[in-house]
Amino acid sequence: MTKEKYQYQLLENPSDIAAFKEANDDIKWLCLDTEFIGEKRYNTLLCLIQVATENGIYVFDSLKCDAIQPLLDLIERADVVKITHAGENDYRLLHNLYGTRPKNIFDTQIAAGFIGYKYPVSFRYLLEEELKVRLSKSQTVTDWEQRPVKPKQMNYAIEDVIYLYELRDKMLNKLRKLGRDTWALEECSKMEKESFYYRDPNKEALTHNLMPNLPLKGRVFLLRLFEWRRGLAEQRNHSKEMVLPKKAIAPIVKTMGSGVNGLRNNRRISDRFVDRYGKKMEAMYNQDISEEERGLVEGVQYERSLPPKQDLKLEMLYSFINYRCLEQRVAPSLAFSRTIFKQMKADFDHADESLENGWRRTVLGDDLIHCLKHRKHLAVDMAEGKMSLKVTE
């Protein structure tokens, strides 16, 4: 039988958490990770919170006691450094459950993107490269809801925090030597802002690849179908896939103009779904379109089909940007993501504020920023064995 390898304190009740608060009120740093279950649920279930401080290792059993305000207070304190790896999901979960927003973050996955690693990089790989520590990932997929937590599970959970402080110190030294510590902290600070946690409830529908090809009534129905799916999933606390598989959405939308009979005659739509929701779908389809719905579906910018030469020039610009990042050992996907690039291709008036100042402008340089701003007027200059992009306005 596997034994637990690490000494830690398991916090399962308010008195345990009160003792944690008393022992850690004056700490300077805190390493954080969580274990949760999101599969087959609408609301993610937080199962464990692992914490390491200068005073020890702590595991909060949030299924037995979710009164964790002392920990949330530390996460929100600006005088305590919060050290995470890929902490975005952890902070989003804590924000959704408790409304908390972190301050003073150092995320090792983000920091790695400024010292030559790709982004995102796995915690396991980063530890092997920086600290020569090899972790077992045998519990990557496990039942964190079961109690008591098995020793193998606990060892796995604890290993996600016990090396973070040492890893942060080593990476911070490298960043300082490169003069990039402020860059990493600037990027980490995005997770401190309220806007970081906002999610457009209609994004899934508005970005669906079927949306540009539908008439107005079909677009609005697609919007309503996603909203219905999300609402029923939330009501039942089931995953959205359990309510309606995503692969079934296109057949329903394409067939809905023929009513319930059309749904029933489509072999890709189950009889069970038609029996339960056919009339509901028909009513949703025929409902009058509101001005709000009209504004939503008509205001979406879709990726345009550009002339081949223009598309190629933009792709060349994207390649130049990636090359500039690689030259400076900054992860290209961290500096200028493909998602942002697609938005700028779809809308020549779209401007991304993150490129206007801060570390991204320093990395890309004024020449590439100028080309991005005036991307509609790019030209390729080929002469004497040289090739370059330039703005022709």
HELIX and SHEET records of a PDB file:
HELIX    1   1 PRO A   14  ASN A   24  1                                  11    
HELIX    2   2 GLN A   69  GLU A   76  1                                   8    
HELIX    3   3 GLU A   88  TYR A   98  1                                  11    
HELIX    4   4 THR A  108  ALA A  112  1                                   5    
HELIX    5   5 PHE A  123  LEU A  131  1                                   9    
HELIX    6   6 PRO A  151  ILE A  162  1                                  12    
HELIX    7   7 LEU A  164  LEU A  178  1                                  15    
HELIX    8   8 ASP A  181  CYS A  188  1                                   8    
HELIX    9   9 SER A  189  GLU A  192  5                                   4    
HELIX   10  10 GLU A  194  TYR A  197  5                                   4    
HELIX   11  11 LYS A  203  LEU A  206  1                                   4    
HELIX   12  12 MET A  211  ASN A  213  5                                   3    
HELIX   13  13 LEU A  216  ARG A  236  1                                  21    
HELIX   14  14 LYS A  240  VAL A  243  1                                   4    
HELIX   15  15 LYS A  246  ALA A  248  5                                   3    
HELIX   16  16 ILE A  249  THR A  255  1                                   7    
HELIX   17  17 MET A  256  SER A  258  5                                   3    
HELIX   18  18 GLY A  259  ASN A  265  1                                   7    
HELIX   19  19 ASP A  271  ASN A  286  1                                  16    
HELIX   20  20 GLU A  291  GLU A  298  1                                   8    
HELIX   21  21 PRO A  308  GLU A  327  1                                  20    
HELIX   22  22 PRO A  332  ALA A  335  1                                   4    
HELIX   23  23 ARG A  338  ALA A  346  1                                   9    
HELIX   24  24 GLU A  353  LEU A  355  5                                   3    
HELIX   25  25 TRP A  359  LYS A  373  1                                  15    
HELIX   26  26 ARG A  375  HIS A  377  5                                   3    
SHEET    1   A 6 GLN A   9  LEU A  11  0                                        
SHEET    2   A 6 GLY A  56  ASP A  61  1                                        
SHEET    3   A 6 LEU A  45  THR A  53 -1                                        
SHEET    4   A 6 TRP A  29  ILE A  37 -1                                        
SHEET    5   A 6 VAL A  81  THR A  84  1                                        
SHEET    6   A 6 ILE A 105  ASP A 107  1                                        
SHEET    1   B 2 LEU A 378  ALA A 383  0                                        
SHEET    2   B 2 LYS A 386  VAL A 391 -1                                        
END                                                                             
